[in-house]
Amino acid sequence: MLAGQDVLTEEEARLITQGLQEIKAEIIDGTFKYDLAYEDIHMNIEKNLIDKIGSVGGKLHTGRSRNDQVALDMHLYMLDEGRVIMKELEKLQGTLLNLAERYDDLLIPGYTHMQRAQPVLFAHHLLAYFWMLQRDCDRLKGVLIRADLMPLGAGALAGSGFPLNREQVAGALGFQGIYENSMDAVSDRDYILEFLSFASILVMHLSRFSEELINWSTAEFNFIELDDAYTTGSSMMPQKKNPDVAELVRAKSGRIYGNLMAMLTVMKGLPLAYNKDMQEDKEGLFDTLDTIRKILPLFAEMLDTMTVNRDSMKAAVDDDYLCATDLADYLVRNNVSFREAHHLIGQMISFCREKAIRLRELDSEARGKFHPSLAEKIDNLLDPALVAGARMCRGGTAPTAVKKQLEFARGILKKQI
């Protein structure tokens, strides 16, 4: 670009480019000599270039600053790494869809307040995490859009006195746009903060899922068994199978939150434009990227290899108290206000608990004492499978609704990939 703008001659540009390519090869093969007498990587490369091609190497820095160079590198790095993470996210989403299809006939109790609430399809439960991850994908897309601006040409803060063609350089580097303000270009770290925010929400979702996997793998639930590759034994207790990977994913959330808070704190008091404080953007970002890149494929593999205990899930859902809401709805359809219906069914369940019996063990006469409508034949309202099957509205847990949801999710993932 500098040669095209007559800032450098074609021969100067050729010599500098050739020298830089030689330096790149030396860095890659480990033969490049760094000298602490030169304060940073930029000065080391420039000194090495001058040694190779003579004084023309001193023209390398024409029209640019370390400020806009480092900003450029961070943008390129963020775009490359963000696209890798997007692919891993999509793979995890695909794993969830495969699991949902594999277990599309299996019921489990749905919980609120960690208390059994209503029967749901296991596939429906898994798909909830698909949609969480879809929002994460959308957030990451936003990060990449705002990272896709080129800061080069902003100089230290005020731009350049040379006739730079910034659009040409942006096109050559694959950027969709350039910063319109040179001070903003060298001092913007919003895209890094956004990435750290995206990563914090993502790892929060994975931590919630990990908590469920940990609970489900206990003897008390016995819904799943994690593969040996993702668990460890106890040093003392031979029977133990500890869900280490899930626990570590849960723990990593604190680490990533910390990186976000550290960066927010660094940026909150900085005047324009560049300040050395901004050097702190790298360690937390690199750590977060490394952590997320390790977590995502491990999590997908852990899910894909887990064993689902159908019998335990069936036993857990064989609880007709899970059908209480449908009994209340039944009374509403018989002209009882919902509040009164809620109270009446609550009374009936309390009675059953005192007698240590199920709702289905009450005969029609006993049910009729709570409300005459309950004396009718209501067996279909006490079957968890039928109760779940009645939730046919869009987004509901009925098999027909879940099938449509799966097809919709597949379509979104296919377009995304």
C-alpha positions as CSV (number, residue, x, y, z in Angstrom):
1,M,0.0,0.0,0.0
2,L,2.8,2.4,0.9
3,A,4.5,1.8,-2.4
4,G,1.1,2.3,-4.2
5,Q,0.8,5.6,-2.5
6,D,4.4,6.6,-3.5
7,V,5.4,6.7,0.2
8,L,7.9,3.9,-0.6
9,T,9.4,2.9,-3.9
10,E,8.5,-0.5,-5.3
11,E,12.1,-1.7,-4.7
12,E,11.9,-0.6,-1.0
13,A,8.6,-2.4,-0.6
14,R,10.1,-5.5,-2.2
15,L,13.2,-5.5,0.0
16,I,11.1,-5.0,3.2
17,T,8.6,-7.7,2.3
18,Q,11.4,-10.2,1.4
19,G,13.2,-9.4,4.7
20,L,10.0,-9.8,6.7
21,Q,9.3,-13.2,5.1
22,E,12.8,-14.4,6.1
23,I,12.2,-13.2,9.7
24,K,8.9,-15.0,9.8
25,A,10.5,-18.2,8.7
26,E,13.2,-17.8,11.4
27,I,10.5,-17.2,14.1
28,I,8.6,-20.3,13.0
29,D,11.7,-22.5,13.0
30,G,13.0,-21.0,16.3
31,T,16.2,-19.5,15.0
32,F,15.2,-15.9,15.4
33,K,17.5,-14.1,17.9
34,Y,15.8,-11.9,20.4
35,D,17.8,-9.2,22.2
36,L,16.5,-7.7,25.4
37,A,18.4,-4.5,24.6
38,Y,15.5,-3.8,22.2
39,E,12.4,-3.1,24.2
40,D,9.8,-5.3,22.4
41,I,9.0,-7.6,19.5
42,H,8.6,-4.6,17.2
43,M,12.0,-3.2,17.8
44,N,13.6,-6.6,17.6
45,I,12.1,-7.3,14.2
46,E,13.0,-3.8,12.9
47,K,16.6,-4.2,14.1
48,N,16.9,-7.7,12.5
49,L,15.4,-6.3,9.3
50,I,17.9,-3.5,9.1
51,D,20.7,-6.0,9.6
52,K,19.3,-8.0,6.6
53,I,18.5,-5.3,4.1
54,G,20.3,-2.2,5.3
55,S,18.9,1.2,6.2
56,V,15.8,0.8,4.1
57,G,14.6,-1.5,6.9
58,G,14.2,1.6,9.0
59,K,11.3,2.6,6.8
60,L,9.3,-0.4,8.0
61,H,7.5,1.7,10.6
62,T,6.5,4.4,8.2
63,G,2.9,5.6,8.8
64,R,2.2,3.3,11.8
65,S,2.5,3.0,15.5
66,R,2.9,0.1,17.9
67,N,-0.5,1.2,19.1
68,D,-2.4,0.5,15.9
69,Q,-0.2,-2.5,15.1
70,V,-1.0,-4.3,18.4
71,A,-4.7,-3.3,18.0
72,L,-4.6,-4.8,14.5
73,D,-3.1,-8.1,15.8
74,M,-5.7,-8.4,18.6
75,H,-8.5,-7.9,16.1
76,L,-7.1,-10.5,13.7
77,Y,-6.5,-12.9,16.6
78,M,-10.0,-12.4,18.0
79,L,-11.5,-13.1,14.6
80,D,-9.5,-16.3,14.1
81,E,-10.1,-17.6,17.6
82,G,-13.8,-16.6,17.6
83,R,-14.5,-18.5,14.4
84,V,-12.8,-21.6,15.9
85,I,-15.0,-21.3,19.0
86,M,-18.1,-20.9,16.9
87,K,-17.4,-24.2,15.2
88,E,-17.0,-25.9,18.5
89,L,-20.2,-24.4,19.8
90,E,-22.0,-25.7,16.7
91,K,-20.6,-29.2,17.3
92,L,-21.9,-29.2,20.9
93,Q,-25.3,-28.1,19.6
94,G,-25.2,-31.0,17.1
95,T,-24.4,-33.4,19.9
96,L,-27.4,-32.1,21.9
97,L,-29.7,-32.6,18.9
98,N,-28.4,-36.1,18.4
99,L,-29.1,-37.0,22.0
100,A,-32.5,-35.5,21.8
101,E,-33.3,-37.6,18.8
102,R,-31.9,-40.7,20.5
103,Y,-34.1,-40.3,23.6
104,D,-37.2,-38.7,22.1
105,D,-39.5,-41.2,23.8
106,L,-38.1,-40.9,27.3
107,L,-39.9,-39.0,30.1
108,I,-38.2,-37.5,33.1
109,P,-39.6,-35.3,35.9
110,G,-39.2,-31.6,35.3
111,Y,-38.1,-29.7,38.3
112,T,-38.7,-26.2,39.8
113,H,-36.9,-25.4,43.1
114,M,-35.3,-28.8,42.8
115,Q,-38.8,-30.3,43.5
116,R,-40.6,-32.6,41.0
117,A,-43.0,-30.4,39.1
118,Q,-44.3,-31.8,35.8
119,P,-43.4,-34.6,33.4
120,V,-41.3,-33.6,30.4
121,L,-39.5,-35.4,27.6
122,F,-35.8,-35.9,28.2
123,A,-35.3,-34.6,24.7
124,H,-37.2,-31.4,25.6
125,H,-34.9,-30.9,28.6
126,L,-31.8,-31.3,26.4
127,L,-33.2,-28.9,23.8
128,A,-33.4,-26.2,26.4
129,Y,-29.6,-26.2,26.4
130,F,-29.5,-26.1,22.6
131,W,-31.4,-22.8,22.7
132,M,-29.2,-21.4,25.4
133,L,-26.2,-22.2,23.2
134,Q,-28.0,-20.7,20.2
135,R,-28.2,-17.4,22.0
136,D,-24.5,-17.8,22.8
137,C,-23.8,-18.3,19.1
138,D,-25.7,-15.1,18.4
139,R,-23.8,-13.2,21.0
140,L,-20.5,-14.5,19.5
141,K,-21.6,-13.4,16.0
142,G,-22.1,-9.9,17.4
143,V,-18.6,-10.0,18.9
144,L,-17.1,-11.0,15.6
145,I,-19.1,-8.3,13.7
146,R,-17.7,-5.6,16.0
147,A,-14.2,-7.1,16.0
148,D,-14.2,-7.0,12.2
149,L,-13.0,-3.4,12.0
150,M,-9.4,-2.5,11.0
151,P,-7.6,0.0,13.3
152,L,-4.4,0.1,11.2
153,G,-3.7,3.7,10.0
154,A,-4.8,5.3,13.2
155,G,-1.2,5.7,14.2
156,A,-0.5,6.4,17.9
157,L,-3.9,8.2,18.2
158,A,-4.2,11.0,15.6
159,G,-3.9,9.2,12.3
160,S,-1.1,9.7,9.8
161,G,0.3,12.5,7.7
162,F,1.0,10.1,4.9
163,P,-1.6,9.5,2.2
164,L,-2.6,6.0,3.5
165,N,-5.1,3.9,1.7
166,R,-6.7,2.3,4.7
167,E,-9.5,0.7,2.7
168,Q,-7.0,-1.1,0.5
169,V,-5.2,-2.6,3.5
170,A,-8.5,-3.6,5.1
171,G,-9.5,-5.4,2.0
172,A,-6.2,-7.2,1.8
173,L,-6.5,-8.3,5.4
174,G,-10.2,-9.4,4.9
175,F,-11.8,-6.8,7.2
176,Q,-15.3,-5.7,6.5
177,G,-14.7,-2.1,7.6
178,I,-12.3,0.4,9.3
179,Y,-12.5,2.5,12.4
180,E,-13.8,6.0,11.5
181,N,-12.0,7.6,14.5
182,S,-8.3,7.2,15.1
183,M,-8.6,7.7,18.8
184,D,-11.3,5.1,19.1
185,A,-9.3,2.7,16.9
186,V,-6.3,2.5,19.3
187,S,-8.3,2.7,22.6
188,D,-11.3,0.4,21.8
189,R,-11.4,-2.8,23.8
190,D,-15.2,-3.3,23.6
191,Y,-14.9,-6.3,21.4
192,I,-12.6,-8.0,24.0
193,L,-15.1,-7.1,26.8
194,E,-17.9,-8.4,24.7
195,F,-16.1,-11.6,24.1
196,L,-15.3,-12.0,27.8
197,S,-19.0,-11.3,28.5
198,F,-20.1,-13.9,25.9
199,A,-17.7,-16.4,27.4
200,S,-19.0,-15.7,30.9
201,I,-22.6,-16.4,29.9
202,L,-21.6,-19.4,27.9
203,V,-19.7,-21.0,30.8
204,M,-22.6,-20.1,33.1
205,H,-24.9,-22.2,30.8
206,L,-22.3,-25.1,30.8
207,S,-22.0,-24.8,34.6
208,R,-25.8,-25.2,35.0
209,F,-25.7,-28.2,32.7
210,S,-22.7,-29.6,34.6
211,E,-24.7,-29.2,37.9
212,E,-27.5,-31.3,36.4
213,L,-25.1,-34.0,35.1
214,I,-23.5,-34.2,38.5
215,N,-26.9,-34.5,40.2
216,W,-28.1,-37.1,37.7
217,S,-25.0,-39.2,38.1
218,T,-25.6,-39.6,41.9
219,A,-27.0,-42.8,43.4
220,E,-30.0,-40.7,44.5
221,F,-30.9,-39.8,40.9
222,N,-29.1,-42.5,39.0
223,F,-30.4,-41.0,35.7
224,I,-27.0,-41.2,33.9
225,E,-23.5,-42.7,34.1
226,L,-20.6,-40.7,32.8
227,D,-18.0,-42.5,30.8
228,D,-14.8,-43.4,32.7
229,A,-12.8,-41.1,30.5
230,Y,-14.6,-38.1,32.1
231,T,-14.5,-39.3,35.7
232,T,-12.0,-40.4,38.3
233,G,-12.0,-42.8,41.2
234,S,-11.3,-42.0,44.9
235,S,-7.9,-42.5,46.4
236,M,-9.6,-44.1,49.4
237,M,-13.1,-45.2,48.5
238,P,-13.1,-47.9,45.8
239,Q,-16.8,-47.5,44.9
240,K,-16.5,-43.8,44.0
241,K,-16.8,-42.5,40.4
242,N,-16.4,-38.7,40.6
243,P,-17.7,-36.5,37.8
244,D,-14.5,-34.5,37.5
245,V,-14.8,-33.0,34.1
246,A,-18.3,-31.7,34.9
247,E,-17.1,-30.3,38.2
248,L,-14.1,-28.6,36.6
249,V,-16.3,-27.0,33.9
250,R,-18.5,-25.7,36.8
251,A,-15.5,-24.3,38.5
252,K,-14.0,-22.6,35.4
253,S,-17.0,-20.2,35.4
254,G,-15.4,-18.4,38.3
255,R,-12.1,-18.0,36.5
256,I,-13.8,-16.6,33.4
257,Y,-16.0,-14.3,35.4
258,G,-12.8,-13.0,37.0
259,N,-11.2,-12.2,33.7
260,L,-14.3,-10.2,32.6
261,M,-14.3,-8.3,35.9
262,A,-10.6,-7.6,35.7
263,M,-10.9,-6.1,32.2
264,L,-13.9,-4.0,33.1
265,T,-12.0,-2.7,36.0
266,V,-9.0,-1.9,33.9
267,M,-11.0,0.0,31.4
268,K,-13.3,2.0,33.6
269,G,-11.0,4.9,34.5
270,L,-8.9,5.2,31.3
271,P,-8.9,8.6,29.5
272,L,-8.4,8.6,25.7
273,A,-6.4,7.4,23.9
274,Y,-3.9,4.6,24.5
275,N,-2.7,3.8,28.0
276,K,-0.3,1.1,29.1
277,D,-3.0,-0.3,31.3
278,M,-4.5,-1.8,28.1
279,Q,-1.7,-4.3,27.9
280,E,-3.7,-6.1,30.6
281,D,-6.3,-7.0,28.0
282,K,-4.2,-10.0,26.7
283,E,-3.6,-12.3,29.6
284,G,-7.3,-12.6,30.6
285,L,-8.4,-12.9,27.0
286,F,-5.8,-15.6,26.2
287,D,-6.7,-17.5,29.3
288,T,-10.4,-17.3,28.5
289,L,-10.0,-18.4,24.9
290,D,-7.8,-21.3,26.0
291,T,-10.3,-22.4,28.6
292,I,-13.3,-22.2,26.3
293,R,-11.5,-24.1,23.6
294,K,-10.7,-26.9,26.0
295,I,-14.1,-27.1,27.6
296,L,-16.3,-27.2,24.4
297,P,-15.0,-30.4,22.8
298,L,-14.7,-32.1,26.1
299,F,-18.3,-31.3,27.0
300,A,-19.6,-32.6,23.7
301,E,-17.6,-35.9,24.1
302,M,-18.8,-36.3,27.7
303,L,-22.4,-36.0,26.6
304,D,-22.1,-38.2,23.6
305,T,-20.5,-41.1,25.7
306,M,-22.7,-40.9,28.8
307,T,-25.1,-43.8,29.5
308,V,-28.7,-43.0,30.1
309,N,-30.5,-45.1,32.7
310,R,-33.9,-45.4,31.2
311,D,-35.3,-47.6,34.1
312,S,-34.4,-45.0,36.7
313,M,-35.9,-42.2,34.7
314,K,-39.1,-44.2,34.2
315,A,-39.3,-45.0,37.9
316,A,-38.8,-41.3,38.8
317,V,-41.6,-40.1,36.4
318,D,-44.0,-42.8,37.7
319,D,-45.3,-40.3,40.2
320,D,-48.9,-39.1,39.6
321,Y,-48.4,-36.1,41.8
322,L,-46.6,-34.7,38.7
323,C,-50.1,-34.6,37.2
324,A,-51.5,-32.3,39.8
325,T,-51.6,-29.3,37.4
326,D,-53.6,-31.2,34.9
327,L,-56.2,-32.1,37.5
328,A,-56.5,-28.4,38.4
329,D,-56.9,-27.6,34.7
330,Y,-59.6,-30.3,34.5
331,L,-61.6,-28.6,37.2
332,V,-61.1,-25.2,35.5
333,R,-62.7,-26.8,32.4
334,N,-65.6,-27.8,34.7
335,N,-66.2,-24.1,35.6
336,V,-64.1,-23.9,38.7
337,S,-61.8,-20.9,39.1
338,F,-58.2,-21.8,38.9
339,R,-57.4,-20.5,42.4
340,E,-60.1,-22.7,43.9
341,A,-59.1,-25.7,41.7
342,H,-55.5,-25.2,42.9
343,H,-56.6,-25.3,46.5
344,L,-58.8,-28.4,46.0
345,I,-56.1,-30.5,44.3
346,G,-53.7,-29.3,47.0
347,Q,-56.0,-30.7,49.6
348,M,-56.4,-34.0,47.8
349,I,-52.6,-34.4,47.5
350,S,-52.2,-33.6,51.2
351,F,-54.7,-36.3,52.0
352,C,-52.9,-38.8,49.8
353,R,-49.6,-38.0,51.4
354,E,-51.0,-38.5,54.9
355,K,-52.3,-41.9,53.8
356,A,-49.1,-42.7,51.9
357,I,-51.0,-43.5,48.8
358,R,-50.9,-42.3,45.2
359,L,-53.6,-40.2,43.5
360,R,-54.6,-43.1,41.3
361,E,-55.3,-45.2,44.4
362,L,-58.1,-43.0,45.4
363,D,-61.5,-44.4,44.3
364,S,-64.1,-42.2,42.6
365,E,-66.0,-41.7,45.8
366,A,-63.0,-40.4,47.7
367,R,-62.1,-38.1,44.9
368,G,-65.7,-36.8,44.7
369,K,-65.5,-35.6,48.3
370,F,-63.0,-32.9,47.1
371,H,-65.2,-32.0,44.1
372,P,-68.0,-33.8,42.3
373,S,-66.2,-33.6,38.9
374,L,-63.3,-35.6,40.3
375,A,-65.6,-38.6,40.7
376,E,-65.6,-39.0,37.0
377,K,-63.2,-41.3,35.2
378,I,-60.0,-39.3,35.1
379,D,-57.3,-42.1,34.6
380,N,-55.9,-40.3,31.6
381,L,-55.2,-37.2,33.8
382,L,-53.0,-39.4,36.1
383,D,-50.8,-40.8,33.4
384,P,-47.5,-38.8,33.1
385,A,-47.1,-39.8,29.4
386,L,-50.6,-38.6,28.5
387,V,-50.1,-35.4,30.6
388,A,-46.8,-34.6,28.8
389,G,-48.4,-35.5,25.5
390,A,-51.1,-32.9,26.0
391,R,-48.6,-30.1,25.9
392,M,-48.9,-29.7,22.1
393,C,-48.5,-25.9,21.9
394,R,-45.4,-24.6,20.2
395,G,-42.5,-25.0,22.6
396,G,-44.3,-27.5,24.7
397,T,-43.1,-31.0,25.8
398,A,-45.5,-33.2,23.8
399,P,-43.8,-35.6,21.4
400,T,-45.3,-33.8,18.4
401,A,-44.2,-30.4,19.6
402,V,-40.7,-31.7,20.5
403,K,-40.4,-33.2,17.0
404,K,-41.2,-29.9,15.4
405,Q,-38.8,-28.2,17.8
406,L,-36.1,-30.6,16.8
407,E,-36.7,-30.0,13.1
408,F,-36.6,-26.3,13.6
409,A,-33.4,-26.5,15.6
410,R,-31.8,-28.7,12.9
411,G,-32.7,-26.2,10.3
412,I,-31.1,-23.3,12.3
413,L,-27.9,-25.3,12.9
414,K,-27.7,-26.3,9.2
415,K,-27.9,-22.7,8.1
416,Q,-25.4,-21.7,10.7
417,I,-22.8,-24.2,9.7
